[in-house]
Amino acid sequence: MSQRICSFERNLKNCPCTWEPCSRKGICCECLRYHWSHRELPACFFPPEIERTYDRSLNRFIEYWGKKVK
């Protein structure tokens, strides 16, 4: 089984997070761990118009995506 290595440069290039002082940009595993510990999800789980509000809560995620699934 091959081991996959995280590509910081590729992740950083594709990261939609607009929080500029973030030290976790491009380090997806740390970003996910951080947000999940606060009962949130990272920016990449949200469309740009919601990401810019910095409301990364699970409730906001469910509210937005719940409407899209119906």
N, C-alpha and C positions, 0 to 999 in steps of 0.2 A: 504494500500500500504506500503510495507516495504521500509525502507530507507537503501541505500547502503553506506557503509563507506569505504573510500579509505584505502587501505592497503599499507602503506609506505614501509614496509619490502619486500613485494612481488613486488611492483613496482620497488624498488631499485635493487632487484635481477635481474629483467628482463630489466632494462634500458640499451639501447645500446649506450648511449651518452659517448663519449670518452673525453669530456671536463672536466678535473679533478677539476678545482676550482669551478665547478658549484654548487651553493647552492640550486638548484631546483631539483636535482636528486631524483627520487622517489616521488616527489610531482607533479604529472602529470598536475593537473589543473593549478598550478602556471607556470609550464614549457610551457604549451600550451598558456596561457595568455601572457607570456613574448615574446615568439617567434612570436605570431600573431601580437603583437603590433609593431614588427619590420618587418612585412610583410614576415615572415619566418614560417617554420614548424619545430617541434622538430625532434630530431635524429631518433625517432622510425618510422618516415615516409619514411626513406631512407634506402637503402641497405648499408652494412658496408663500401664498397669502396667509396661511396659518402659521407657518414656520416663523415668519417675521414678527408675529405677536409674542413669541417665546412662550406660548402656552403649550407645553409639551406633555400635558397631563393625559392620563389614560382616558379620562372622561371626554376630553376634547377629541382624542383619537377615535373613540367609539362613536361619538356624536357625528363627526365628519364621515367616517367610513361606513357607519351604519346606514346613513342616507344614500350612499353610493351603491350599496349592495342590493337595496330593495328594488 
